[in-house]
Amino acid sequence: MKAIKYLSQRIYTTWCVTWFVMPFVITYPLQAYFARKEKRYKYLHNVNRFWSTAALRMFLTPVKVEWRMRFDPEKLYIFTPNHSSYLDIPLLLHTIPGFLNFVGKSSLAKVPLWGKFYDKLYISVDRKSAVSSAKSYIKSVKTLEQGRNLVIFPEGTIPPTAGEELMSFKEGPFKIAIEKQLPVVPVTIPYNHKFLPDLDGKLKVRWHPLKIIIHEPIETEGMKLEDLPALKEKVFNIIQTEITKHNKTHVNRYSNYKELSTLSEA
């Protein structure tokens, strides 16, 4: 039985990797064309969204999207999801509409082929460098002024306790939200670490249904910087409470969602 389980897992991992890479390879010429000029970056972002959705569909696992807010395309938001897996960005691209900008670690810009597109389209930051952090902050403010919604992982990295306990939040996204008087939207991603865990460079994909929850926005109008700790704590508690709840109610292989089809929405 162990041999069968191991073999089936390797087959599924190979299947998922193939279907993650294939849409990128197919669309690479188009991405390269859109990447040549900044005015085409929006189309490059849409190709990334197509790539993410196509891959998620081919993973043959249900994806439950739970909107607890009414998304207004005329408003700007700062989305603050927990970080638990390298699958987080594809799931966010699939879920959140519009021309998003992500703040991600600088190593993403070094990924072969795709890294150069990421570096042009999104914001890279080396959190060990004060200069890089300052530059990413300036770019984040600028991207909001350009009318793009912003996604920042307040943990800054994937914690060793992903899916269980959040790391302490950075102040960056909350400072920007208060300074620009924009709503902060907590986002909970409770199961990505089960599907694609962060194993220090080792690749292991395990079939598991996925879920993403977009919570009600927290308005910052009228807030000042002295309100930052309370805002940060409120977002932390919303996400941590949801993660804890899902851990307690989680049933093996998400059996209470067997009726969901692939990429189902709620």
Stockholm file with secondary structure:
# STOCKHOLM 1.0

chainA/1-266         MKAIKYLSQRIYTTWCVTWFVMPFVITYPLQAYFARKEKRYKYLHNVNRFWSTAALRMFLTPVKVEWRMRFDPEKLYIFTPNHSSYLDIPLLLHTIPGFLNFVGKSSLAKVPLWGKFYDKLYISVDRKSAVSSAKSYIKSVKTLEQGRNLVIFPEGTIPPTAGEELMSFKEGPFKIAIEKQLPVVPVTIPYNHKFLPDLDGKLKVRWHPLKIIIHEPIETEGMKLEDLPALKEKVFNIIQTEITKHNKTHVNRYSNYKELSTLSEA
#=GR chainA/1-266 SS CHHHHHHHHHHHHHHHHHHHHHHHHHHHHHHHHHTTSGGGHHHHHHHHHHHHHHHHHHTTCBEEEEECSCCCTTSCCEEEECCCCTTHHHHHHHHSCSSCEEEEEGGGGGSTTHHHHHHHHSEEECTTCHHHHHHHHHHHHHHHHTTCCEEECTTCSCCTTTTTSCCCCCSHHHHHHHHHTCCEEEEECCSHHHHSCCBTTBCCCCCCCEEEEECCCBCCTTCCGGGHHHHHHHHHHHHHHHHHHHHHHCCGGGGGGTTCCBTCBC
#=GC SS_cons         CHHHHHHHHHHHHHHHHHHHHHHHHHHHHHHHHHTTSGGGHHHHHHHHHHHHHHHHHHTTCBEEEEECSCCCTTSCCEEEECCCCTTHHHHHHHHSCSSCEEEEEGGGGGSTTHHHHHHHHSEEECTTCHHHHHHHHHHHHHHHHTTCCEEECTTCSCCTTTTTSCCCCCSHHHHHHHHHTCCEEEEECCSHHHHSCCBTTBCCCCCCCEEEEECCCBCCTTCCGGGHHHHHHHHHHHHHHHHHHHHHHCCGGGGGGTTCCBTCBC
//
